[in-house]
Amino acid sequence: MPIHKKLFIPGPSEVRTENLLAMAAPQIGHRTPEFKVLYDQIQVNLQKLLYTKGPVFTVTSSAFGVMEGAVRNLCHKKCINFSNGAFAKKWHNVTKACGIDCDIHEVEWGKAIKPEMIEERLSTGKYDCMTLVSNETSTGVLSPLAELAEIWKKYPDVSVCIDAVSAMAGTKIEFEALGLDVLLAGLQKCFSLPSGLTICAVSPKALEKSKTAKNKGYYFDFLEYQKSHEKSNTPTTPAIPHLFGLKAQLDFIIDEEGLENRWARHEKMATVVQDWALERGFSLFAEDRKYCSKTLTCIDNRAVKINVAQLNVDLKKHYAMISNGYKDLKELTFRIAHMGDTTMIDIYGLLRVIDEILGF
């Protein structure tokens, strides 16, 4: 077995031993009373986590599967995809690949999606669906959902689909208060669980709209999930070990750490990493600090010009790993994740080791 390096990368994140052990629980039948109990326990805490009273589906898939499902279920006319990074652009590509009529509103990497951009597009009346990545993992930019919501609430006929893959369970996202129709995320980032399951909150409006959707397929049909949800189940065989792990982690998040404490911890970790970068002559890749992600920091390397690849080689000797810049940003930026169950002690320890390696 290779030497384990503690992960400070934007996913997958570190998984606590307790959760790995929970996933090793003996299997149960997914059409049994025992599974119904497990499903209901998970559902209650997911609703607390996402501030909703509605259904939160657990889908055995990567987040991309549910992204496809969202546009297939909810785009009946035309979709506008807001893109400010690699993963937002991929949602546009997913929409096109599904044969759905769509446009893209692209902004420069490092910039946030702003209210006026939403207004400009939705005011045309051309669209009945929009997609947005709330926390762009490739750039470390967090778009201001509360401000954006004031715009899209003016257009109730537009379905609002949000990718919160690197934000959900790390930042506070109030599903109902924001007027969202789909909110999705995989488990491998802020949930601090292995990949393989996607969480998806869906609004009553989205379920109603799904009834008249054409060519939405079967696996990601929201109505199939809703019918099974009403029976405390899933339409297809779920990843049961992941559900055991999710149940254990949600119990920890809700009952032990507490939601407000979890949000505050992520805020503090972000502040510490951002301050560290600025104090050592780096800049932050986000256009303004107020748009910096709370779960990962993308650091602009163009002024200091450290060798990021070599830094990771040296970090391996200390059993740690950070992330280089994404694709075209490789070596121009680097990313330090502070998400999931990462602690302040972990962050202080990592930064001290990096200081020693770089001679700061």
C-alpha positions, 0 to 999 in steps of 0.5 A, a space after each residue: 500500500 502506498 504511503 498515505 499523504 494527508 490531502 489538502 487538495 480540492 477533492 477528494 478530501 480526507 476521510 476520518 477513520 470513524 467514517 471509513 469504519 461506518 462504511 464497513 458495516 455489514 450490508 443490508 437489503 435496500 428493500 427492507 425495513 432496516 434500509 427505510 430507517 437508515 434512509 429516514 435518518 439521513 433525510 432528516 439531517 440532510 434537510 437540516 443541513 440544506 435548510 429545507 423541508 423538501 426532499 433531498 435525494 441521494 443518487 448513486 452517481 458522480 455530480 455530473 450525472 445529476 447535473 445532466 439530470 437537472 437540465 434534462 428534467 428542467 430545461 424545456 425551452 432554453 438554458 443559460 449557463 453562467 461560466 466563470 471557471 472550468 467546472 461551470 464550463 463543463 456544465 455548459 458542455 453537459 447541456 450541449 451534449 444532452 441536445 438541449 438548446 443553450 447559451 453560455 455567459 462567460 466571464 474571465 476566470 477569477 471573477 464572480 458571477 454578478 447580479 447584473 449578469 443574471 439580470 441581463 440574461 433572464 430579462 430577455 425572457 428566452 430562458 426557462 432554466 439556468 445553471 451556476 457553480 456557486 463555488 468554482 473549484 478551479 479558481 477558488 471563487 465564491 459567487 454571492 448567492 444571496 445577491 444573485 437570488 434577489 434577481 432570479 426570484 423576479 423570474 419564477 418561470 426560470 428553474 435555478 440549478 446550482 452546483 455546490 460541489 465544493 461548498 455544500 457541507 462547508 458553507 451555509 446554503 439555505 435552499 428554500 430561502 434562496 429560491 433554488 430548484 436544484 442544489 447538488 454536490 458529491 460527497 468527496 469534498 466538504 462532506 469528507 466522504 469517499 466519492 460515489 454519491 451525490 446529494 440533490 435537493 429539489 423544489 416542488 416547482 422542479 418536481 412539477 416541471 419534471 412531469 412535462 419534460 421530454 427525453 429525460 431518461 430514466 436514471 436521473 428522472 426526478 419523478 422516479 426519485 420522488 416516488 421512491 423517496 415517498 417510500 423512504 427508498 431509491 429507484 435503483 440499487 444505492 451505494 449502501 456503504 456510502 449511506 452508512 458513512 453519510 449517516 455517521 457523518 451527518 450525525 457528527 455534523 449536526 449533533 456533535 460539531 453543530 452547523 454554525 460551528 462548522 460554517 465558522 470553522 471553514 471561515 476561519 480556515 479560509 482567513 488563515 490561509 488567505 492571510 498567510 498567502 498575502 503575508 508572503 508576497 502572493 496574491 489571491 486569484 479571485 478578483 476581490 477577497 470578498 469573493 474568495 472561497 471558504 473551502 479552498 484558496 487559489 493563490 496567484 503564483 505569478 509574483 513569487 513564482 515558487 515551483 509548485 510541483 517541487 513543493 508537492 514532492 517535498 510535502 510528500 516527505 511530510 505526508 501531505 499534498 496540496 494542489 497545483 493550478 487547474 489546467 491552464 493555471 498550472 504553476 501560475 496558481 496553486 490551491 490549498 483546500 480547507 474543507 470538510 473535517 480539516 481542522 485549524 491544527 491541520 492548517 497551521 501545521 501545513 503552513 508551517 511545513 510549507 514555510 520551512 520548505 520554501 524558506 519563508 
